[in-house]
Structures are given as structure tokens and as C-alpha cells.
Amino acid sequence: MKSVLVRLREYQNKASPTEKTIISYILNHPKETLGMSVYELAGATYSSPASIIRLCKKNGFTGYKDLAKTLIYELAIRENSQAAQREDITRSDKIEDIIDKVTYKNIVTLEDTKALIDHETIAKCIELLQKSRNICLFGMGSSLLVAKDAYQKFTRLNKRCTVNDDWHIQLLTARYMTEDDLGIIISYSGETFEMIECAKAMKQSGAKIISITRYGTTPISELSDYVIYVAANEGIIRSGAMSSRISQLNIIDILYTGYVNTQYEKSLEQISKTHIPKRNPAGHSEI
């Protein structure tokens, strides 16, 4: 299901001043918006029907009626859920408050990311994973940790892949890729300079590019063949890029599981080969 509120919230930073006014009104008054015609919404936001329709189309809807219809369904689902919006972390929070708030934000992020996922895009990305000679993974900071998680997963399947900590090596890897290779760029902002340079190099080398990034138009998404959007519900404490990392890891899990499912028996055989038995203190292998 397409999510009106998630898509508009993620797009808001890139919106024009007029679009921001429209988005702000819809996000703050979703129920009131449902009772309005496009002309009434235009009057309430000091905009025009044409601006509203353009905004709808930019975010994957055929028009205002399509957006309103989707919003009705979305609000019904949200009202039926028992989870209430939680406040951000504060200095006075107790441990139980922190556990509750962080967990809730991660759950909301996964739900929002699910609403952004396009099934057809995922299917095409899995097909590229199958056909590619080599998977090259790119990321900086916390996104690099997600890339390493993908590297570990696909290596267990004996799927050839590479990941490097050093950006210069990542750039060299991108320059020497071929049309038989697949690059996966992980960047929540979609604007990381190093990743943009790697994407440009891959484009020149003829390699296909999948990006895992936030919703909206970014330099990296524009350079990618396929874009998988993720959401994030970051609070004021974002030094660890917490919920965005969770959503990125979830996408990696989806791609990995989808890939495994395309060659189920073979994948299980490879996973079995790479299983390392654990030993108990007595030195005996555990079953």
C-alpha cells in the first residue's frame, strides 16, 4: 500500500515553498483534508489546484482523488493500531522509557519503510542479483556497516561480492566494474559526496546500480537504475543513525531472502557448507 503521510513527510525537505505549505497542511490536518475538494485544499493552503495535482503526481499518485482515497485507507489502519505516537528521548528518561521509545521508533520506521517499498522494484533487483557476475557494495559511516552485513550474507551463499572500508578503494572498484557487475549503494541522505562519485564511476563503466536511500529525488537516486526507498524516524539523538540503519538492514534482509528463494535448494546447501559448529567449554561440538 502506498503511504500518503510517509511519502509526503520524506519528500518535504526537497519540496518547493508552495509544496511545503500543502504538505504541512496535509500532515497536520489529515482528517480535515479528506473532506476537502482539491479547490478547497488549494484555498486553505493559498496554492492552486494545479500545484496540488503536480505534488500528487511527483509522489506516485495519479492525482488528488487517488491521494485522498489512499489517505482514507491509511488513516483507518493507523487508527486501528494501538501504538500511540511516542515522544523523543529526554534527559530525564529512565531506562524503561529509553527501551520503550527506541523500540517504538524502530517499529514505526520498519512500518513506514514497508509502505515505501515497490514490489516490482524489489523483484527486478533480485533478478539483477541473480544475473550479476559480482556484487560491489558501497557505503560510508553507519551505511558501511549495512554494506558489510550484506557482504557477509551473500558470501555465505558463495555469491561473489566485495566491500571496502577505504573510500578510495571503493572508487577504484567502481571504475573497474563492468556491465556484468552490480553496484549497491547504501546512503540514507542520498547526497554523500563519496557515494555520488562512486555512482558516477559505475555509470561510466556500464554497471547497473541499486541504491538504498531515503524517499525523494537525490543525486544518488538519479544516478541509479533502481531505487529502494527507506524511511527513518530519527530523534534529536541521531549520532548513530539509529532507525535509518534499521530500515536499511531490513531491505538487505529482504533482498537476501528473495535471492535465496529463487534458488532455494542450492542456497540451503551453500549455507550448510558455511555453518561453523560452536564448541561448548568441554571442547565438544554443539548440535
Steps between C-alpha positions, in 0.01 A plus 500: 500500500628846411523726804395862455636624832834320475563608142412862567705513819806354328458730199449815710865607523529501119167672438454851366363768739150455359522122526626524858191700595272238344692212660503667841123543487434139399739362764351715776136466390467161326137445607394848397670451163277201427191721501646752258489524124820592321365857471429522873848368585649754261313778681609377843864485393506816285606291204334383178331173396773456238773520769321238710457264205867538404598420859281189492657376176854566626428265789360211297127579493295548184339813644330649804217244504750215505688665788180560699380142445834362620499734799157374612629143511826600667329694780264210566795265546684743726194555718454126541854453623547533873839665482493866601754753383789513745704802602868541428772397744543748787768541761262397779404168336545184701644182349152356445400820315804477273431134423139580419567808286791361297316175433185685396687729261666200335165326459345812346798533266458143375128555445566826313770334289261221411255762375769641268608168349403437140458126442591517132824684579597236757432221248720670237778555753495132595521414132808721468655325800454169321646614170796700631852361485603697805318710763692810608378664821548869579437702815648746748462520878207301634398413144832319461399275789186410305713429192717265706189318620400446136853382420486239775161372385578464132846357566333214689311422180827491304385806308801703398492843665733771625497773763778735613542732798714748311310736271785525250490123455123519461548757224763286326265202522223706339728609214601142416150353507342371179149463364495152656540644850242644739562786739292550814535845654371547854453865595205629698554864402564415135736797495827359638777638277706181502203288399403742223851467355479121516160507328637719221794263452267199483284678245803555279607136536156375393414323824144488633432693823255434781477766769348467846414854603235732637188585306529789256722614219869503592824496298549131575143399416526682167815304414349165599324248279278391788427681826374332817365763737533483878347714773649619828348634821813657641479709814733767630753229589607386154875456536463128432246537216288253691166447329635565149753221557223266611299571184806447278578168669140396444533564127820292488315217675218524245739491202700214652191293581351568157826390337511182711143421403581508127740206542378352824668157504835627377498785753426266790788280388739796494384623841551150639857492365588827672352405836770512768417269792527659842689325778397484861753552783581129501619521142212303348310623199148621565217375285 
